[in-house]
Amino acid sequence: DQQVKQNSPSLSVQEGRISILNCDYTNSMFDYFLWYKKYPAEGPTFLISISSIKDKNEDGRFTVFLNKSAKHLSLHIVPSQPGDSAVYFCAASLAFYGGSQGNLIFGKGTKLSVKP
Amino acid sequence: DSGVTQTPKHLITATGQRVTLRCSPRSGDLSVYWYQQSLDQGLQFLIQYYNGEERAKGNILERFSAQQFPDLHSELNLSSLELGDSALYFCASSARGIPSGNTIYFGEGSWLTVV
């Protein structure tokens, strides 16, 4: 049973437009959420995170929104650039309650393609 | 470069064999994590060590074991290998810190192919 779901395996967006990647989770005890980006032949790299006490976190072109009531988070990339083309993983953590610092539960990823 | 080093990068071995994957965490990081990424799955958490002790266990098979040494490097041992164990194995590390600031840094992974 998947606790973190990314229902779109792929997404294609035109350069300069907004990319919206979605993620749903089932465990209401998750209290910390992260997005990772992964290029081929490389390990995932941390992109942005959000604590459950917030509903928005922004870092440059990247914004993560958290809707706790819907158990949904999204990553917005504005404007999208060809270099953003990668696989994006959503992850959730029980950092506060689970006692497992950094035990991240990942979704299966969404492959973003940004076309010039 | 995340600072996490994994060896070997690629490994091909036969069914029934045993392999050891090695990980050196970022300088100063006390936690090491192992993840498995197979073709149709996302990143599956296997196990976490913190300062030499097992901290959390995920979907790790009994045929697999890990340890973290006093110098904080870690090894993941995979035995009685099966075709389905073919995957990309990631090691990650994190520093001890407040949960809200906790992030994990991943190595480039070790590709294991079982034939």
Chai-1 contact restraints between the chains, C-beta under 6 A:
chainA,res_idxA,chainB,res_idxB,connection_type,confidence,min_distance_angstrom,max_distance_angstrom,comment,restraint_id
A,E42,B,E108,contact,1.0,0.0,6.0,A-B,restraint_1
A,G43,B,F90,contact,1.0,0.0,6.0,A-B,restraint_2
A,G43,B,F106,contact,1.0,0.0,6.0,A-B,restraint_3
A,G43,B,G107,contact,1.0,0.0,6.0,A-B,restraint_4
A,G43,B,E108,contact,1.0,0.0,6.0,A-B,restraint_5
A,G43,B,G109,contact,1.0,0.0,6.0,A-B,restraint_6
A,P44,B,F106,contact,1.0,0.0,6.0,A-B,restraint_7
A,F46,B,T103,contact,1.0,0.0,6.0,A-B,restraint_8
A,S51,B,S100,contact,1.0,0.0,6.0,A-B,restraint_9
A,A95,B,P99,contact,1.0,0.0,6.0,A-B,restraint_10
A,A95,B,N102,contact,1.0,0.0,6.0,A-B,restraint_11
A,F96,B,P99,contact,1.0,0.0,6.0,A-B,restraint_12
A,S100,B,A56,contact,1.0,0.0,6.0,A-B,restraint_13
A,Q101,B,N102,contact,1.0,0.0,6.0,A-B,restraint_14
A,G102,B,S31,contact,1.0,0.0,6.0,A-B,restraint_15
A,G102,B,S94,contact,1.0,0.0,6.0,A-B,restraint_16
A,G102,B,N102,contact,1.0,0.0,6.0,A-B,restraint_17
A,G102,B,I104,contact,1.0,0.0,6.0,A-B,restraint_18
A,N103,B,F45,contact,1.0,0.0,6.0,A-B,restraint_19
A,N103,B,Q48,contact,1.0,0.0,6.0,A-B,restraint_20
A,N103,B,A56,contact,1.0,0.0,6.0,A-B,restraint_21
A,F106,B,G42,contact,1.0,0.0,6.0,A-B,restraint_22
A,F106,B,L43,contact,1.0,0.0,6.0,A-B,restraint_23
A,G107,B,G42,contact,1.0,0.0,6.0,A-B,restraint_24
A,K108,B,G42,contact,1.0,0.0,6.0,A-B,restraint_25
A,G109,B,G42,contact,1.0,0.0,6.0,A-B,restraint_26
